[in-house]
Amino acid sequence: MSECIFCMVAAGDIPARVVYEDDTIIAFDDIAPQAPVHTLIIPRDHYEHLGSGVPAEVLSALFAAVPKVAAAKGVEESGYRVVVNNGRDAMQTVHHLHVHVFGGRAMAHGMVHFDEGRP
């Protein structure tokens, strides 16, 4: 998808600090990190979200990369959080399936935030 920023990263058209990659996925550091370690793992092919008919082997590759990214970033022992924002209400801002790996500090308990203006 030519307008998708993550597709452009996967194609090498936009530079990124790559942490891990294989034929199916690429992992790179977020440009606006929300924690000392904030790495994104994306499929090379475009899937909007988890409900977009993502093949099982792609999902497997995404989640198999998580401990590899944690090890590469030095948080495998201290711990890390894995998050997938799926759709508008989850605040998915880039509509290309991606997994966030957060770490490098103690996380707050819970991550739920409700906007008072929305039902």
C-alpha positions as CSV (number, residue, x, y, z in Angstrom):
1,M,0.0,0.0,0.0
2,S,1.8,3.1,-1.3
3,E,0.5,5.6,1.2
4,C,1.1,3.5,4.3
5,I,4.1,4.7,6.3
6,F,4.8,1.2,7.7
7,C,4.7,-0.3,4.2
8,M,7.3,2.3,3.2
9,V,9.5,1.3,6.2
10,A,9.1,-2.4,5.3
11,A,10.1,-1.6,1.7
12,G,13.2,0.4,2.8
13,D,11.8,3.7,1.4
14,I,11.8,5.3,4.9
15,P,14.8,4.8,7.1
16,A,14.3,3.1,10.4
17,R,16.5,1.8,13.3
18,V,15.9,-1.9,12.6
19,V,16.2,-4.2,15.6
20,Y,15.2,-7.5,13.9
21,E,14.0,-8.7,10.6
22,D,13.2,-11.8,8.6
23,D,11.3,-12.6,5.4
24,T,7.9,-12.0,7.1
25,I,8.3,-9.2,9.6
26,I,10.5,-6.3,10.5
27,A,11.0,-4.7,13.9
28,F,12.2,-1.2,14.4
29,D,12.3,1.5,17.1
30,D,9.4,3.8,17.4
31,I,10.2,7.4,16.4
32,A,8.1,8.8,19.3
33,P,8.9,6.3,22.1
34,Q,6.5,6.0,25.0
35,A,9.1,4.1,27.2
36,P,12.9,3.8,27.1
37,V,12.4,0.7,24.9
38,H,9.6,1.1,22.4
39,T,10.0,-1.2,19.4
40,L,7.3,-1.9,16.7
41,I,7.0,-5.3,15.0
42,I,5.1,-5.2,11.7
43,P,4.4,-7.7,8.9
44,R,6.1,-6.9,5.7
45,D,2.8,-7.3,3.9
46,H,-0.1,-4.9,4.6
47,Y,-2.8,-6.0,7.0
48,E,-4.9,-3.2,8.5
49,H,-5.6,-5.0,11.8
50,L,-6.0,-8.4,13.5
51,G,-9.4,-8.9,11.8
52,S,-8.0,-8.3,8.3
53,G,-7.5,-12.0,7.4
54,V,-4.0,-12.2,8.7
55,P,-2.6,-15.7,7.9
56,A,-1.7,-17.7,11.0
57,E,2.0,-17.9,9.9
58,V,2.2,-14.1,9.9
59,L,0.7,-13.9,13.3
60,S,3.1,-16.6,14.5
61,A,6.1,-14.7,13.0
62,L,4.9,-11.4,14.7
63,F,4.7,-13.0,18.1
64,A,7.8,-15.2,17.7
65,A,9.8,-12.0,17.1
66,V,8.8,-10.5,20.5
67,P,11.3,-12.4,22.7
68,K,14.0,-11.8,20.0
69,V,13.3,-8.0,20.2
70,A,13.3,-8.1,24.0
71,A,16.7,-9.8,24.0
72,A,18.1,-7.4,21.4
73,K,16.9,-4.5,23.5
74,G,18.1,-5.9,26.8
75,V,14.8,-6.2,28.5
76,E,14.3,-10.0,28.4
77,E,15.2,-10.4,32.1
78,S,13.7,-7.2,33.6
79,G,10.4,-7.6,31.7
80,Y,8.5,-5.9,28.9
81,R,4.9,-5.2,27.8
82,V,3.4,-6.3,24.5
83,V,0.5,-4.4,23.1
84,V,-1.6,-4.5,19.9
85,N,-3.9,-1.6,19.4
86,N,-6.7,-2.8,17.1
87,G,-9.0,-0.2,15.6
88,R,-10.3,3.3,16.4
89,D,-11.4,2.7,20.0
90,A,-8.0,1.1,20.8
91,M,-6.3,4.3,19.4
92,Q,-4.7,2.5,16.5
93,T,-3.1,5.5,14.7
94,V,-1.3,3.6,11.8
95,H,-3.6,1.2,10.1
96,H,-1.0,-1.4,9.4
97,L,-1.0,-4.3,12.0
98,H,1.8,-3.8,14.5
99,V,2.9,-5.0,17.8
100,H,4.4,-2.7,20.4
101,V,7.2,-3.9,22.7
102,F,7.7,-1.6,25.7
103,G,10.3,-1.9,28.4
104,G,13.3,-0.3,30.1
105,R,11.4,0.8,33.2
106,A,8.7,-0.4,35.6
107,M,5.3,0.0,33.9
108,A,2.2,1.5,35.5
109,H,-0.4,-1.1,36.5
110,G,-3.0,-1.2,33.8
111,M,-3.3,0.8,30.6
112,V,-7.0,1.6,30.3
113,H,-8.0,5.2,29.7
114,F,-11.6,6.2,29.0
115,D,-12.3,9.4,27.2
116,E,-15.2,11.1,29.0
117,G,-16.6,12.5,25.7
118,R,-17.1,9.1,24.1
119,P,-19.7,6.4,24.9
